[in-house]
Amino acid sequence: MKKQAVFQEVAQQIAQRVHEGTYVTSQKLPSDYDLAEEFQCSRLTVRKAIDLLIGQNLLVKEKDSRLYCLSTRSAYCRTKIQT
């Protein structure tokens, strides 16, 4: 079985937090710096994970560069991290 890339694992963990209600609709997420520290990975890895989740309409990045949860638990059902 092929192992997921680190950014995919990070994206999966963020999506899981949305599913669990840790991040809710319109909630501002921690900065990429804070997430990188928490997941013990580079900021680039976090940014790739965030871009993946934005593409799947789970997160949204506003003009002020703040990152927000776009959808709640229902979005998790359609969010599959693709390899």
C-alpha positions, 0 to 999 in steps of 0.5 A: 500500500502506498503511503500518503504524502505528509501534506495529505496526512495533515489535510486529513487531520484538519478535515477530521477536526472539522468533522469532530467540530473542533473547527466550525463554520466561519471559525478562524483557523490557526496560522500556518506557522502555528499549524506547522508547529503543531503538526511538526512539519514545514509551513510549506507542507501546511500550505499544501494541505490547506490548498488541498482543503480549499480546493475541496471547499472545506476551507476558504482563504479570505482577502486578508489571508485569514483562513476560515472553516467553510463547512462543518461536519457534512463537508467531511463526508465528501472530503476524501484526500486523494493521492 
